[in-house]
Amino acid sequence: MSERITIIDFVDKYTAKYGKSTFLREKLDGVWHETSFEDTRKEGRILAAAFMSMGLQKGERVALLSEGRKLWIIAELGILYAGGVDVPLSAKLEESNDLYFRIHHSDTRFIVTSQQQLPKIRKIVDQLPLVEKIIVLDELKEYSEKEIGINEFFKMGEAYMAENEAKVDERAKSVGPDDYANISYTSGTTADPKGVILTHRNYTANVEQGSSVIRVGEGEVMLILLPLDHCFAHVAGFYTMMMYGGSIATVPVGKNPLATLKNVPVAIKEVRPHVMLSVPALARNFKKNIETGIAAKGPKVQKLYNFALNNAIKYNKEYHNRGGILNWWRKPLMALFDKLIFSQVRQNFGGRMKFFVGGGALLDIELQRYFCAIGIPMFQGYGLSEATPIICANSTGHAIFGSSGRVVKPLDIKICDDEGKEVAPEVKGEIVIRGENVMAGYWKNPESTAKTIVDGWLHTGDMGWMKKDKEYLWVTGRFKSLLISHDGEKYSPEGFEDSLTDGSKYIDQDIIHNNQDPYTIALIVPNKDALREYVKSVNPSIDLASDEACKMMLQKIQDEVNAYKTGGPKGGMFPDRWLPAALAVLPEAWTEKNGLVNSTMKIVRGKVEKYFEDRIEYAYTPEGKDLFNPKNMDALK
């Protein structure tokens, strides 16, 4: 067993090892600034001194609400070095009750927040009597009661450190591997999410486990696109890069979330990362943007691009079995097309990208094949917050497309049936794990803890299967979020849902639904722009608001679904009996703002079904089953 070190031990070790090398990169006022490993530790310790000067005691909670930036990381290190527990909050939480619950439930004493997020805190601070101070990461002209600016906070830390450095050292040394580091609240499908307690050793163990499947080179750069509040960004992001001597860059924060999103392409080109963390929703957006750019270059370029893509996909197969005697002639063509086409595509990612690490949800095999073909593999991984989070991942030289990757080591894993009994290899069941990365439990929720961790084994609630050697894991969907037909048969919907959105430029989001009903239905968010372009290509003079145009769009969506039926080009991929017999085309996208996707852009099925309850009921009526029903027509006008 490895030495059970704390995050503090970990940071001390690697900041000393890499010293003056760059660890953090941040763009401020149009200029990229760099912070060394040793300065990262130094600044974190100064903020620890500042927290101690305000009376923060070991084990007390500090909430952290900010966009991804250097001071997010420094502030968390300050909390940890002071022996505190960070409660990282998603900057995408909009509703006051969502924030109030987390801050109140965690018994938070101090809050660290950015100027952009401060109004959310000001709305609820009067309802939070335990909160003593709010540290604002930006300088303001005026501060409300309880608020303090970051510059003054740093000065407090420097003054305290000058007189009490031994006390700061003593506090840091008092932190043990089983002490709490984070309380990370799940996105949840109810108003009361669970607080996942992650210890110092949970984190350092998972970084060690992750290194058994994924490695990066010293000096390489990661651009973190994902929210820093999630443990995926912690482990796969800054702790892994710290261990290998790499650096991390954050996307410049805009005046609002949309402005920050627009900064992503510029940041990619300027940072020129070697690796990025991604989720399927981002991967799909990248793919669609590439295809839009290729289409704009005209039909000849598009035809050559499609030929090159098809050639590479056929050569790479499922990665582990790429090449072969019958495909020898494809390799020189791949080199030629890579030079002519794909190298230009990769310039959109800065030209140095080696691979993506994907998580957050299932990544469709076609997306994995696509990114490998253009020379930037997107390696699927799998994990969950309760596992800190990495359980398995594909990686360079070790990947099977369609799988979720190699299981990290050391980790015990088994697949269990409904009764908790281990099943035979290649039989589907619930994924159950045991290891040092398993959470300490749910904060103030012993009932849920007892149901989730049984005899040291974490029941993930996800369904999957493994081969006999237990090296690679295939995650197939939620163990409990299943379709159930009227006769009681069960089926996991995620495979079809992901394939439909990944394979169709006309469909942006979808879920299928069957809760002991006579047939399955699909809730679909259409890509209206793509549908309108299609209609115009068929009939350039048509009025896009006309019934005729709407019917053409609906028929196109139906054709995309019908492709999966027996006799269609994708027939046989999924059982016909589970394919949707009715479509509910929706006028509204599922976003974080309306609460229908979570902070990792994963669709929250229960909330979507509740939000569109009337459309689900309508789809089971004779009128609603008709493709050209009034509600479907109105959704496209």
C-alpha positions in Angstrom: 0.0 0.0 0.0 1.2 3.5 -0.8 2.0 6.0 1.9 -1.3 7.6 3.0 -0.4 11.3 2.3 -2.5 14.4 2.6 -3.1 17.0 -0.1 -0.8 19.2 1.9 2.0 16.6 1.8 1.3 16.1 -1.9 1.6 19.9 -2.7 4.7 20.3 -0.6 6.4 17.4 -2.4 5.7 18.5 -6.0 6.0 22.2 -5.6 9.5 21.6 -4.1 10.3 19.2 -7.0 9.3 21.6 -9.8 10.1 24.8 -8.0 10.3 27.7 -10.4 8.6 25.9 -13.4 5.2 27.3 -14.4 2.2 25.7 -12.8 -0.7 28.2 -13.3 -1.5 30.3 -16.4 -4.2 33.0 -16.4 -5.1 35.8 -18.8 -5.7 39.1 -17.2 -6.3 42.4 -19.1 -5.3 40.7 -22.3 -2.0 39.3 -21.0 -1.2 35.7 -19.9 0.4 35.6 -16.5 2.3 32.6 -15.1 2.7 31.4 -11.5 5.4 29.0 -10.5 4.9 25.8 -8.5 6.7 27.3 -5.5 4.7 30.6 -5.7 1.5 28.6 -5.9 2.3 27.0 -2.5 3.5 30.3 -1.1 0.3 32.2 -2.0 -1.8 29.3 -0.7 -0.1 29.4 2.7 -0.5 33.2 2.9 -4.3 32.7 2.4 -4.2 29.9 5.0 -2.7 32.5 7.4 -5.4 34.9 6.6 -8.1 32.4 7.4 -6.4 31.5 10.6 -6.2 35.2 11.5 -10.0 35.4 11.1 -10.4 32.4 13.5 -10.9 29.5 11.1 -10.6 26.3 13.1 -9.6 22.9 11.9 -12.5 21.1 10.2 -14.6 24.2 9.7 -16.2 24.7 6.3 -15.5 27.5 3.8 -17.7 27.8 0.7 -16.0 28.7 -2.6 -18.2 30.1 -5.4 -16.3 31.5 -8.4 -15.6 31.0 -12.1 -12.5 29.0 -12.9 -9.4 31.1 -12.3 -6.0 31.1 -10.5 -7.4 32.5 -7.3 -9.9 29.6 -7.1 -7.0 27.2 -6.8 -5.0 29.4 -4.4 -8.1 30.0 -2.2 -8.8 26.2 -1.9 -5.1 25.6 -1.0 -5.5 28.3 1.6 -8.5 26.6 3.1 -6.8 23.2 3.1 -3.5 24.4 4.6 -5.5 26.1 7.4 -7.1 22.7 8.1 -10.4 23.8 6.8 -12.9 22.0 4.6 -13.7 23.5 1.2 -17.3 23.4 0.0 -16.9 24.0 -3.7 -20.0 25.4 -5.4 -20.9 25.5 -9.1 -20.8 29.0 -10.6 -23.7 27.8 -12.7 -26.1 27.6 -9.8 -28.7 30.3 -10.4 -31.5 29.7 -8.0 -31.1 31.2 -4.5 -32.5 28.1 -2.8 -29.9 25.9 -4.5 -27.1 28.0 -3.0 -28.8 28.5 0.3 -29.3 24.8 0.8 -25.6 23.9 0.2 -24.2 26.8 2.3 -26.7 26.3 5.2 -26.5 22.5 5.1 -22.7 22.5 5.3 -22.6 24.9 8.3 -20.3 27.1 6.3 -18.5 29.9 8.3 -16.8 31.8 5.6 -17.5 32.3 1.9 -15.0 33.0 -0.9 -16.6 34.4 -4.1 -16.0 36.4 -7.2 -17.4 39.8 -8.2 -19.6 38.1 -10.8 -21.1 35.6 -8.3 -21.3 38.0 -5.4 -24.9 39.2 -6.1 -26.1 35.6 -5.6 -24.5 35.6 -2.1 -25.9 39.0 -1.2 -29.4 37.8 -1.9 -29.2 35.1 0.7 -26.6 36.2 3.2 -29.2 37.5 5.7 -30.6 34.0 5.9 -27.2 32.6 6.8 -26.4 33.6 10.4 -23.4 31.3 10.6 -21.6 33.1 7.8 -19.2 35.6 9.4 -17.2 36.9 6.4 -17.3 37.0 2.6 -13.9 37.2 0.8 -14.3 38.8 -2.6 -11.7 37.7 -5.2 -12.0 41.0 -7.0 -11.4 44.6 -5.9 -14.6 46.6 -5.5 -15.2 50.3 -4.9 -17.5 49.5 -2.0 -18.1 46.4 0.1 -21.3 45.5 2.0 -21.2 44.4 5.7 -19.2 41.2 6.2 -17.3 41.6 2.9 -13.6 42.0 2.4 -11.5 42.4 -0.8 -8.8 39.9 -1.8 -6.0 42.4 -1.5 -6.8 43.2 2.1 -7.2 39.5 2.8 -3.7 38.8 1.4 -2.3 41.6 3.6 -4.0 40.1 6.7 -2.3 36.8 5.8 1.1 38.3 5.3 0.9 40.1 8.7 -0.2 36.9 10.4 2.4 34.8 8.7 5.2 37.3 9.8 4.3 36.8 13.4 2.9 33.2 13.4 4.5 31.1 10.7 5.1 28.3 13.2 1.4 28.2 14.0 0.6 28.0 10.2 3.1 25.1 9.9 1.7 23.4 13.0 -1.9 23.6 11.6 -0.9 22.2 8.3 1.0 19.3 9.9 -2.0 18.5 12.1 -4.1 17.6 9.1 -4.3 13.8 8.6 -5.2 11.7 5.6 -8.7 10.9 6.9 -9.5 14.5 7.6 -12.1 16.0 5.3 -10.9 18.1 2.3 -14.2 18.8 0.4 -17.9 18.5 0.7 -19.0 18.3 -2.9 -22.7 18.5 -3.5 -24.2 16.4 -6.2 -26.3 18.0 -8.9 -29.2 16.0 -7.8 -32.7 15.6 -9.2 -34.3 17.1 -6.1 -34.0 20.4 -4.2 -31.8 18.6 -1.6 -28.6 17.3 -3.2 -26.3 15.1 -1.2 -22.9 16.4 0.1 -20.2 14.0 -0.9 -17.4 14.0 1.8 -14.0 13.6 0.2 -10.9 13.2 2.4 -7.4 14.2 1.8 -6.5 10.6 1.2 -9.4 10.1 -1.2 -7.8 12.7 -3.4 -4.2 11.6 -3.2 -5.1 8.0 -3.6 -7.2 8.7 -6.7 -4.3 10.7 -8.3 -2.0 7.7 -7.7 -4.7 5.4 -9.2 -5.2 7.6 -12.2 -1.5 7.5 -13.0 -1.9 3.8 -13.6 -3.9 4.6 -16.7 -3.1 8.1 -17.9 0.2 10.0 -18.0 1.3 13.4 -19.3 4.8 14.8 -19.9 6.7 17.3 -17.8 6.1 20.8 -19.0 2.9 20.0 -20.9 -0.1 22.3 -20.7 -3.7 21.5 -19.9 -6.5 23.9 -20.6 -9.3 23.3 -18.1 -12.7 23.9 -19.7 -14.7 22.2 -17.0 -15.9 23.8 -13.7 -13.2 23.7 -11.0 -15.7 22.8 -8.3 -16.0 19.2 -9.5 -13.5 16.6 -8.3 -12.8 15.6 -11.9 -11.0 18.9 -12.4 -9.2 18.4 -9.2 -7.8 14.9 -9.8 -7.5 14.8 -13.6 -6.7 18.5 -13.7 -4.5 20.3 -11.2 -3.3 17.5 -9.0 -2.3 15.2 -11.9 -0.6 18.0 -13.7 1.2 19.0 -10.5 2.5 15.5 -10.0 3.9 15.3 -13.6 5.3 18.9 -13.6 2.8 20.1 -16.1 0.9 23.4 -16.0 -2.8 24.3 -16.1 -4.5 27.2 -17.8 -8.0 28.5 -17.2 -10.4 30.2 -19.7 -10.5 34.0 -19.2 -13.6 35.0 -17.4 -16.0 37.1 -19.4 -18.6 39.6 -18.1 -21.2 36.8 -18.2 -21.2 33.0 -18.8 -21.8 33.5 -22.6 -18.9 35.8 -22.9 -16.7 33.3 -21.1 -17.9 30.6 -23.5 -16.8 32.8 -26.4 -13.4 33.0 -24.9 -12.8 29.3 -25.2 -11.7 29.1 -28.9 -9.3 32.1 -28.4 -7.9 30.5 -25.2 -7.3 27.2 -27.0 -5.4 28.9 -29.8 -3.3 31.1 -27.4 -2.5 28.4 -24.8 -1.9 25.7 -27.4 -2.7 22.9 -24.9 -1.4 19.4 -25.1 -4.4 18.0 -23.3 -7.9 19.1 -22.3 -10.6 17.7 -20.1 -13.9 17.4 -21.9 -17.5 16.0 -21.6 -19.6 14.6 -24.4 -21.6 17.8 -24.8 -18.4 19.8 -25.5 -17.2 17.0 -27.8 -20.3 17.2 -29.9 -20.0 21.0 -30.1 -16.4 20.7 -31.3 -17.4 18.2 -33.9 -20.2 20.2 -35.2 -18.1 23.4 -35.4 -15.4 21.5 -37.4 -18.0 20.2 -39.8 -19.5 23.6 -40.2 -16.1 25.0 -41.0 -15.4 22.2 -43.6 -18.8 22.7 -45.2 -18.1 26.4 -45.6 -15.1 25.6 -47.8 -17.3 24.1 -50.5 -18.4 20.7 -51.8 -14.9 19.6 -53.2 -13.2 20.1 -49.8 -16.1 18.5 -48.0 -16.0 15.4 -50.3 -12.2 15.0 -49.7 -12.7 15.5 -46.0 -15.4 12.8 -45.8 -13.2 10.4 -47.8 -10.2 11.0 -45.6 -12.3 10.6 -42.4 -13.8 7.4 -43.6 -10.4 6.0 -44.5 -9.0 6.8 -41.1 -12.0 5.4 -39.2 -11.7 2.1 -41.1 -8.0 1.9 -40.4 -8.2 2.8 -36.7 -11.2 0.5 -36.1 -11.6 0.3 -32.3 -8.1 1.6 -31.7 -6.7 -1.6 -30.0 -7.1 -3.5 -33.3 -6.1 -0.8 -35.7 -4.3 -1.5 -38.9 -4.0 -5.1 -40.0 -2.8 -6.9 -43.2 -6.0 -6.0 -45.2 -5.7 -2.3 -44.3 -1.9 -1.8 -45.1 -2.8 0.4 -48.1 -4.8 2.9 -45.9 -1.8 4.0 -43.8 0.0 6.0 -46.6 -3.3 7.6 -47.5 -3.8 8.5 -43.8 -0.4 10.3 -43.8 -1.2 12.2 -46.9 -4.7 13.3 -45.7 -3.3 14.2 -42.3 -0.9 16.6 -43.9 -3.4 18.0 -46.3 -6.5 18.2 -44.1 -6.4 17.0 -40.5 -3.3 19.0 -39.5 -5.2 22.1 -40.5 -8.2 21.0 -38.4 -5.9 20.5 -35.4 -4.8 24.1 -35.7 -8.2 25.0 -34.3 -7.0 23.3 -31.1 -3.6 25.1 -31.1 -1.6 22.4 -33.0 -0.1 20.6 -30.0 -3.1 18.7 -28.8 -2.3 15.0 -28.0 -5.6 13.9 -26.6 -8.8 14.7 -24.7 -9.8 13.1 -21.5 -13.6 12.6 -21.5 -15.9 12.1 -18.5 -19.2 13.2 -17.1 -21.4 10.9 -19.2 -21.2 8.1 -21.8 -19.2 9.1 -24.9 -20.6 7.5 -28.1 -18.2 5.2 -29.9 -18.7 7.2 -33.1 -17.4 10.3 -31.4 -14.4 8.4 -30.2 -13.7 7.1 -33.8 -14.1 10.6 -35.2 -11.6 12.4 -32.9 -9.1 9.6 -33.3 -9.5 9.9 -37.1 -8.6 13.6 -37.0 -5.6 12.9 -34.9 -6.8 14.0 -31.4 -8.2 11.0 -29.7 -10.9 11.6 -27.1 -10.4 8.9 -24.5 -13.5 7.9 -22.6 -13.2 7.6 -18.9 -15.7 6.9 -16.1 -16.2 7.8 -12.5 -18.4 9.6 -10.1 -18.0 12.1 -7.3 -18.4 9.4 -4.6 -15.2 7.8 -6.1 -13.3 11.1 -6.2 -14.0 10.4 -9.2 -11.8 8.2 -11.5 -12.7 4.5 -11.8 -11.4 3.8 -15.3 -10.1 5.5 -18.4 -8.8 4.7 -21.9 -5.5 6.3 -22.8 -2.8 6.5 -25.5 -1.7 3.0 -26.5 -4.3 1.4 -24.2 -7.9 2.0 -25.5 -10.9 0.0 -26.7 -13.4 2.4 -28.3 -16.8 1.7 -26.9 -15.4 0.8 -23.5 -15.0 3.2 -20.6 -11.4 2.2 -20.2 -9.0 0.3 -18.1 -9.8 0.1 -14.4 -7.4 2.1 -12.2 -5.0 0.2 -9.9 -5.2 -0.5 -7.0 -9.0 -0.9 -7.0 -11.4 -3.7 -6.3 -14.4 -3.9 -8.7 -17.3 -6.3 -9.3 -20.6 -6.4 -11.2 -23.7 -7.2 -9.1 -27.3 -8.1 -9.8 -30.4 -6.7 -8.2 -29.8 -8.7 -5.0 -26.2 -7.5 -4.7 -24.7 -10.8 -5.8 -21.7 -10.8 -8.2 -22.5 -11.9 -11.7 -20.4 -13.8 -14.3 -18.1 -12.0 -16.7 -19.7 -10.2 -19.6 -23.1 -10.1 -17.8 -24.5 -6.7 -17.1 -25.2 -5.5 -13.6 -24.4 -2.7 -11.1 -20.8 -1.5 -10.9 -19.6 -1.8 -7.3 -16.1 -0.7 -6.2 -13.8 -0.7 -3.2 -10.7 1.3 -2.7 -9.0 4.3 -1.0 -10.8 6.7 -3.4 -14.3 5.8 -2.0 -15.9 8.8 -0.2 -16.2 9.0 3.6 -19.9 9.3 3.2 -22.7 11.9 2.7 -22.6 15.0 4.9 -25.2 14.7 7.7 -27.0 11.9 5.8 -26.2 8.5 7.4 -29.2 6.8 5.8 -28.0 7.5 2.2 -24.4 6.7 3.2 -25.5 3.3 4.6 -27.4 2.5 1.4 -24.6 3.5 -0.9 -21.5 2.1 0.9 -22.1 -1.5 2.1 -19.3 -3.3 3.9 -16.8 -0.9 2.3 -18.2 -1.4 -1.2 -19.5 1.6 -3.1 -22.7 0.9 -5.1 -22.4 3.3 -8.0 -25.9 3.0 -9.3 -24.4 2.7 -12.8 -24.7 -0.4 -15.0 -21.9 -2.1 -16.8 -20.0 -5.3 -17.6 -16.5 -6.6 -17.8 -14.5 -9.4 -19.4 -13.0 -12.2 -17.4 -9.7 -10.4 -16.9 -11.5 -7.4 -15.3 -9.1 -5.0 -17.1 -11.6 -3.0 -19.1 -15.1 -1.8 -18.1 -18.0 -1.1 -20.3 -20.5 1.3 -18.7 -23.9 1.0 -20.4 -26.2 3.4 -18.4 -27.8 3.9 -15.1 -28.6 0.8 -13.1 -31.8 2.3 -11.8 -32.8 4.7 -14.5 -34.2 2.1 -16.9 -37.1 2.0 -19.3 -39.8 -0.3 -18.1 -42.3 -1.7 -20.6 -45.9 -2.5 -19.8 -45.0 -6.2 -19.3 -42.2 -5.4 -16.9 -39.2 -5.8 -19.2 -36.3 -3.3 -18.6 -33.9 -1.6 -20.9 -31.2 1.1 -20.5 -31.9 4.1 -22.8 -28.5 5.9 -22.9 -27.0 4.0 -25.8 -29.8 4.9 -28.3 -30.0 8.5 -26.9 -26.3 9.2 -27.4 -26.2 7.6 -30.8 -29.1 9.6 -32.0 -27.6 13.0 -31.0 -24.1 12.0 -32.1 -25.2 10.7 -35.4 -27.7 13.5 -36.4 -26.9 17.1 -37.0 -30.7 17.7 -36.9 -31.1 16.6 -33.2 -29.3 18.4 -30.4 -30.7 16.6 -27.3 -33.0 13.7 -26.7 -34.2 11.2 -24.1 -36.5 8.3 -24.6 -39.2 7.4 -22.0 -41.2 4.3 -21.1 -42.6 3.8 -17.6 -44.7 0.7 -18.0 -46.4 2.3 -21.0 -47.6 0.6 -24.2 -44.8 2.1 -26.3 -41.6 4.2 -26.0 -41.6 7.9 -26.8 -38.7 10.3 -27.5 -38.4 13.9 -26.3 -36.4 15.7 -28.8 -34.7 19.2 -28.9 -34.2 19.9 -32.6 -31.4 21.8 -34.3 -33.7 24.3 -36.0 -30.9 25.9 -38.0 -29.8 22.6 -39.6 -33.4 21.7 -40.3 -34.1 25.0 -42.0 -31.0 24.6 -44.1 -32.2 21.2 -45.1 -35.7 22.5 -46.1 -34.2 25.3 -48.1 -31.9 22.9 -49.9 -34.9 20.9 -51.0 -37.2 23.9 -51.8 -35.3 27.3 -51.9 -38.5 29.3 -52.3 -40.4 27.8 -49.3 -41.7 29.9 -46.4 -39.9 28.5 -43.4 -42.8 29.4 -41.1 -45.3 27.5 -43.3 -47.0 24.2 -42.3 -45.4 22.6 -45.3 -41.9 23.5 -44.1 -42.6 22.3 -40.5 -43.9 19.0 -41.9 -40.7 18.6 -43.9 -38.6 19.3 -40.7 -40.7 16.8 -38.7 -40.4 14.1 -41.3 -36.6 14.7 -41.4 -36.4 14.1 -37.6 -38.6 11.0 -38.0 -36.3 9.7 -40.7 -33.3 10.1 -38.4 -35.1 7.9 -35.8 -36.3 5.4 -38.5 -32.7 4.8 -39.5 -32.4 2.6 -36.4 -35.4 0.4 -37.3 -35.0 -3.0 -39.1 -34.1 -2.4 -42.7 -32.7 1.1 -42.0 -29.0 2.0 -42.3 -28.5 1.7 -38.6 -31.0 -1.2 -38.1 -30.0 -3.8 -35.5 -28.0 -1.4 -33.3 -30.9 -1.4 -30.8 -34.0 -3.6 -30.3 -36.9 -2.4 -32.4 -39.3 -2.8 -29.5 -37.5 -0.1 -27.5 -37.3 2.4 -30.3 -39.7 5.4 -30.0 -43.1 5.0 -31.6 -44.0 8.7 -31.0 -41.9 11.9 -31.0 -42.4 15.0 -28.8 -40.5 17.8 -30.5 -39.8 20.5 -28.0 -39.5 24.3 -28.4 -37.0 24.8 -25.6 -33.4 23.5 -25.2 -32.3 21.8 -22.0 -29.8 24.1 -20.2 -28.3 24.8 -16.8 -30.4 27.9 -16.6 -33.7 25.9 -16.7 -32.1 23.2 -14.5 -32.4 20.4 -17.0 -28.7 19.8 -17.4 -26.2 19.7 -14.5 -22.8 21.4 -14.2 -21.1 18.8 -16.3 -23.7 19.3 -19.0 -25.3 15.9 -18.3 -29.0 15.8 -18.9 -30.9 15.3 -15.6 -33.5 12.8 -16.8 -36.0 13.2 -13.9 -36.1 16.9 -14.2 -36.7 16.8 -18.0 -39.5 14.3 -17.5 -41.2 16.4 -14.8 -40.7 19.7 -16.8 -42.3 18.2 -19.9 -44.8 16.0 -18.1 -47.7 17.4 -20.2 -45.9 16.5 -23.5 -45.2 13.0 -22.2 -48.9 12.5 -21.4 -49.9 14.0 -24.8 -47.6 11.6 -26.7 -49.6 8.7 -25.3 -52.8 10.1 -26.9 -53.9 9.3 -30.5 -53.4 13.0 -31.5 -50.0 13.2 -29.7 -48.8 10.0 -31.4 -49.3 11.6 -34.8 -46.0 13.1 -36.0 -47.7 16.2 -37.4 -49.6 17.1 -34.2 -50.1 20.8 -33.4 -47.6 20.8 -30.6 -44.8 19.4 -32.7 -45.7 21.8 -35.5 -45.7 24.8 -33.1 -42.3 23.8 -31.7 -40.6 24.4 -35.1 -42.2 27.8 -35.9 
